[in-house]
Amino acid sequence: MINVLLIEDSAVFVMGLKLALGANPSFGSIDSVASPGAAVAYLNAHPETDIAVVDITLESETDGLTLLGILRDAFPRVKSLVLSHYKIPAYIIKAITSGACAYLAKDSSPESIVDAVGDVAAGKYLFFGETIDSGKILRSFGGQENLQARKPQGLTPRELEVLQLTSSGYSNSQIASALEISVNTVDSYKERIKGKFGLDSIVECVATAAVKGIVTVGRLSF
């Protein structure tokens, strides 16, 4: 069962999300909070939470984009997905580099939102939903001024295998099984990959590698 926390200050939108997710038997608890502070308190009290669905325009001192970085660092087990009215590339890139696994617009269909939450829980990421131009976002990502500084240096064949399997949506345990190595070794490879890219998150490594044609990302829809 997938346990979900909705971090959203619109009561109407929360009601709709709970109805959509609750109709799917794959989901367990579906709770909601309206502020970043409440989100941190909830996650401290509920370590079984799997997914955080985050709005980036929360009416509080800490916005959702800043909260994503807090969740990434304090609750690495929890995967984050953004749902926002905004389709601005800069916001989407910031969300991905802050740890979000996916970014969907709020005008996405309920079915696609439910599918996206399930996909993120299954270890898939770097997708933007049906109403956002994924190609445009990747091109914007690749066009950042510091992209050249992010050019990966000297990936070994095994690191490339790990990166490609990660890009294809494999979880750490699935990668370990496919390559006949331990989960801890997979984690070590991912740390080395991040170091060679000079990036903080494996999701950002996948995005940069996809832009450069180093890996393919099967979950993307252009």
TIPABA-380846 format. One record per residue (C-alpha): residue in one letter; residue number from 1; x, y, z. Coordinates in steps of 0.02 Angstrom, whole numbers. Layout:
<recs>
+------+-----+--------+--------+--------+
| type | seq |     c1 |     c2 |     c3 |
+------+-----+--------+--------+--------+
|    a | NUM |      X |      Y |      Z |
...
+------+-----+--------+--------+--------+
</recs>
This chain:
<recs>
+------+-----+--------+--------+--------+
| type | seq |     c1 |     c2 |     c3 |
+------+-----+--------+--------+--------+
|    m |   1 |      0 |      0 |      0 |
|    i |   2 |     62 |    174 |    -46 |
|    n |   3 |     47 |    302 |     94 |
|    v |   4 |     29 |    481 |     31 |
|    l |   5 |     45 |    653 |    110 |
|    l |   6 |    -36 |    798 |     15 |
|    i |   7 |     50 |    964 |     52 |
|    e |   8 |    -81 |   1082 |    -15 |
|    d |   9 |   -172 |   1233 |     56 |
|    s |  10 |   -326 |   1224 |    -57 |
|    a |  11 |   -459 |   1126 |     35 |
|    v |  12 |   -557 |   1098 |   -125 |
|    f |  13 |   -406 |   1029 |   -218 |
|    v |  14 |   -363 |    917 |    -70 |
|    m |  15 |   -540 |    848 |    -71 |
|    g |  16 |   -527 |    806 |   -256 |
|    l |  17 |   -357 |    724 |   -238 |
|    k |  18 |   -415 |    618 |    -92 |
|    l |  19 |   -565 |    559 |   -192 |
|    a |  20 |   -459 |    517 |   -344 |
|    l |  21 |   -323 |    427 |   -247 |
|    g |  22 |   -442 |    343 |   -126 |
|    a |  23 |   -534 |    257 |   -269 |
|    n |  24 |   -375 |    161 |   -310 |
|    p |  25 |   -343 |      7 |   -200 |
|    s |  26 |   -154 |     32 |   -214 |
|    f |  27 |   -160 |    177 |    -92 |
|    g |  28 |   -163 |    164 |     96 |
|    s |  29 |   -167 |    319 |    205 |
|    i |  30 |   -198 |    484 |    114 |
|    d |  31 |   -173 |    629 |    232 |
|    s |  32 |   -150 |    815 |    204 |
|    v |  33 |    -67 |    967 |    281 |
|    a |  34 |    -72 |   1148 |    227 |
|    s |  35 |    103 |   1211 |    270 |
|    p |  36 |    287 |   1158 |    262 |
|    g |  37 |    302 |   1159 |    451 |
|    a |  38 |    154 |   1042 |    468 |
|    a |  39 |    228 |    932 |    332 |
|    v |  40 |    392 |    911 |    425 |
|    a |  41 |    299 |    874 |    588 |
|    y |  42 |    188 |    747 |    501 |
|    l |  43 |    333 |    656 |    419 |
|    n |  44 |    428 |    648 |    582 |
|    a |  45 |    275 |    565 |    659 |
|    h |  46 |    236 |    453 |    510 |
|    p |  47 |    396 |    372 |    443 |
|    e |  48 |    291 |    250 |    341 |
|    t |  49 |    245 |    390 |    218 |
|    d |  50 |    299 |    347 |     40 |
|    i |  51 |    250 |    497 |    -67 |
|    a |  52 |    234 |    684 |    -38 |
|    v |  53 |    127 |    778 |   -164 |
|    v |  54 |    183 |    959 |   -153 |
|    d |  55 |    106 |   1123 |   -211 |
|    i |  56 |    243 |   1252 |   -241 |
|    t |  57 |    136 |   1405 |   -198 |
|    l |  58 |     97 |   1374 |    -16 |
|    e |  59 |     34 |   1522 |     85 |
|    s |  60 |    174 |   1517 |    212 |
|    e |  61 |    350 |   1583 |    242 |
|    t |  62 |    426 |   1429 |    159 |
|    d |  63 |    368 |   1395 |    -18 |
|    g |  64 |    349 |   1224 |    -94 |
|    l |  65 |    510 |   1235 |   -195 |
|    t |  66 |    611 |   1267 |    -38 |
|    l |  67 |    515 |   1129 |     51 |
|    l |  68 |    568 |   1004 |    -83 |
|    g |  69 |    750 |   1025 |    -33 |
|    i |  70 |    706 |   1005 |    150 |
|    l |  71 |    611 |    844 |    115 |
|    r |  72 |    754 |    777 |      7 |
|    d |  73 |    882 |    805 |    145 |
|    a |  74 |    778 |    763 |    300 |
|    f |  75 |    669 |    623 |    231 |
|    p |  76 |    765 |    537 |     91 |
|    r |  77 |    646 |    388 |     93 |
|    v |  78 |    499 |    499 |     44 |
|    k |  79 |    481 |    531 |   -143 |
|    s |  80 |    410 |    700 |   -195 |
|    l |  81 |    294 |    745 |   -339 |
|    v |  82 |    244 |    924 |   -379 |
|    l |  83 |     69 |    976 |   -429 |
|    s |  84 |     60 |   1159 |   -479 |
|    h |  85 |    -37 |   1284 |   -582 |
|    y |  86 |    129 |   1346 |   -652 |
|    k |  87 |    210 |   1276 |   -810 |
|    i |  88 |    360 |   1393 |   -806 |
|    p |  89 |    519 |   1300 |   -855 |
|    a |  90 |    622 |   1387 |   -720 |
|    y |  91 |    502 |   1325 |   -585 |
|    i |  92 |    502 |   1149 |   -655 |
|    i |  93 |    692 |   1142 |   -667 |
|    k |  94 |    707 |   1209 |   -489 |
|    a |  95 |    584 |   1077 |   -428 |
|    i |  96 |    681 |    935 |   -513 |
|    t |  97 |    849 |    997 |   -450 |
|    s |  98 |    775 |   1013 |   -275 |
|    g |  99 |    726 |    831 |   -272 |
|    a | 100 |    556 |    814 |   -354 |
|    c | 101 |    535 |    652 |   -451 |
|    a | 102 |    399 |    723 |   -563 |
|    y | 103 |    308 |    886 |   -599 |
|    l | 104 |    127 |    890 |   -657 |
|    a | 105 |     12 |   1036 |   -690 |
|    k | 106 |   -150 |   1048 |   -595 |
|    d | 107 |   -248 |   1041 |   -758 |
|    s | 108 |   -190 |    860 |   -782 |
|    s | 109 |   -328 |    730 |   -782 |
|    p | 110 |   -364 |    645 |   -615 |
|    e | 111 |   -317 |    479 |   -693 |
|    s | 112 |   -146 |    541 |   -746 |
|    i | 113 |   -112 |    614 |   -574 |
|    v | 114 |   -157 |    449 |   -491 |
|    d | 115 |    -47 |    356 |   -615 |
|    a | 116 |     97 |    477 |   -584 |
|    v | 117 |     90 |    453 |   -396 |
|    g | 118 |     93 |    265 |   -422 |
|    d | 119 |    237 |    279 |   -546 |
|    v | 120 |    340 |    385 |   -426 |
|    a | 121 |    309 |    259 |   -288 |
|    a | 122 |    372 |    123 |   -407 |
|    g | 123 |    536 |    217 |   -433 |
|    k | 124 |    499 |    304 |   -598 |
|    y | 125 |    529 |    489 |   -619 |
|    l | 126 |    575 |    637 |   -728 |
|    f | 127 |    407 |    658 |   -811 |
|    f | 128 |    295 |    808 |   -825 |
|    g | 129 |    120 |    752 |   -863 |
|    e | 130 |      7 |    770 |  -1013 |
|    t | 131 |    -11 |    961 |  -1014 |
|    i | 132 |    174 |   1010 |  -1003 |
|    d | 133 |    294 |   1004 |  -1152 |
|    s | 134 |    428 |    883 |  -1087 |
|    g | 135 |    543 |    920 |  -1233 |
|    k | 136 |    539 |   1106 |  -1197 |
|    i | 137 |    582 |   1075 |  -1015 |
|    l | 138 |    731 |    965 |  -1057 |
|    r | 139 |    792 |   1091 |  -1184 |
|    s | 140 |    778 |   1228 |  -1053 |
|    f | 141 |    872 |   1118 |   -931 |
|    g | 142 |   1008 |   1088 |  -1059 |
|    g | 143 |   1018 |   1271 |  -1100 |
|    q | 144 |   1067 |   1328 |   -927 |
|    e | 145 |   1228 |   1429 |   -928 |
|    n | 146 |   1316 |   1307 |   -812 |
|    l | 147 |   1272 |   1152 |   -912 |
|    q | 148 |   1447 |   1136 |   -984 |
|    a | 149 |   1516 |   1131 |   -807 |
|    r | 150 |   1398 |    985 |   -775 |
|    k | 151 |   1472 |    879 |   -914 |
|    p | 152 |   1499 |    706 |   -842 |
|    q | 153 |   1679 |    650 |   -829 |
|    g | 154 |   1737 |    472 |   -845 |
|    l | 155 |   1585 |    366 |   -807 |
|    t | 156 |   1638 |    184 |   -794 |
|    p | 157 |   1538 |     52 |   -889 |
|    r | 158 |   1457 |     -6 |   -726 |
|    e | 159 |   1414 |    172 |   -676 |
|    l | 160 |   1336 |    197 |   -847 |
|    e | 161 |   1235 |     37 |   -823 |
|    v | 162 |   1172 |     99 |   -655 |
|    l | 163 |   1129 |    270 |   -728 |
|    q | 164 |   1035 |    194 |   -876 |
|    l | 165 |    937 |     74 |   -766 |
|    t | 166 |    896 |    219 |   -650 |
|    s | 167 |    839 |    320 |   -801 |
|    s | 168 |    727 |    176 |   -852 |
|    g | 169 |    636 |    181 |   -685 |
|    y | 170 |    721 |     36 |   -597 |
|    s | 171 |    723 |     44 |   -407 |
|    n | 172 |    884 |     15 |   -310 |
|    s | 173 |    832 |   -163 |   -270 |
|    q | 174 |    789 |   -198 |   -452 |
|    i | 175 |    957 |   -129 |   -509 |
|    a | 176 |   1044 |   -236 |   -379 |
|    s | 177 |    953 |   -391 |   -442 |
|    a | 178 |    986 |   -352 |   -626 |
|    l | 179 |   1172 |   -322 |   -599 |
|    e | 180 |   1193 |   -453 |   -462 |
|    i | 181 |   1262 |   -330 |   -336 |
|    s | 182 |   1201 |   -270 |   -166 |
|    v | 183 |   1084 |   -123 |   -138 |
|    n | 184 |   1223 |    -37 |    -40 |
|    t | 185 |   1336 |    -53 |   -192 |
|    v | 186 |   1201 |     27 |   -300 |
|    d | 187 |   1195 |    172 |   -177 |
|    s | 188 |   1385 |    187 |   -189 |
|    y | 189 |   1378 |    193 |   -378 |
|    k | 190 |   1246 |    329 |   -372 |
|    e | 191 |   1354 |    432 |   -255 |
|    r | 192 |   1500 |    416 |   -376 |
|    i | 193 |   1388 |    465 |   -522 |
|    k | 194 |   1330 |    621 |   -429 |
|    g | 195 |   1510 |    664 |   -391 |
|    k | 196 |   1562 |    648 |   -573 |
|    f | 197 |   1418 |    756 |   -631 |
|    g | 198 |   1447 |    880 |   -492 |
|    l | 199 |   1263 |    872 |   -445 |
|    d | 200 |   1166 |    842 |   -285 |
|    s | 201 |   1029 |    725 |   -344 |
|    i | 202 |   1022 |    571 |   -455 |
|    v | 203 |    866 |    643 |   -538 |
|    e | 204 |    966 |    793 |   -596 |
|    c | 205 |   1102 |    675 |   -660 |
|    v | 206 |    971 |    583 |   -762 |
|    a | 207 |    904 |    747 |   -833 |
|    t | 208 |   1076 |    807 |   -883 |
|    a | 209 |   1124 |    638 |   -957 |
|    a | 210 |    961 |    633 |  -1055 |
|    v | 211 |    993 |    805 |  -1128 |
|    k | 212 |   1166 |    750 |  -1184 |
|    g | 213 |   1103 |    587 |  -1257 |
|    i | 214 |   1203 |    481 |  -1134 |
|    v | 215 |   1048 |    388 |  -1075 |
|    t | 216 |    868 |    369 |  -1131 |
|    v | 217 |    725 |    401 |  -1011 |
|    g | 218 |    582 |    285 |  -1053 |
|    r | 219 |    453 |    373 |   -946 |
|    l | 220 |    467 |    539 |  -1040 |
|    s | 221 |    333 |    583 |  -1167 |
|    f | 222 |    388 |    715 |  -1294 |
+------+-----+--------+--------+--------+
</recs>
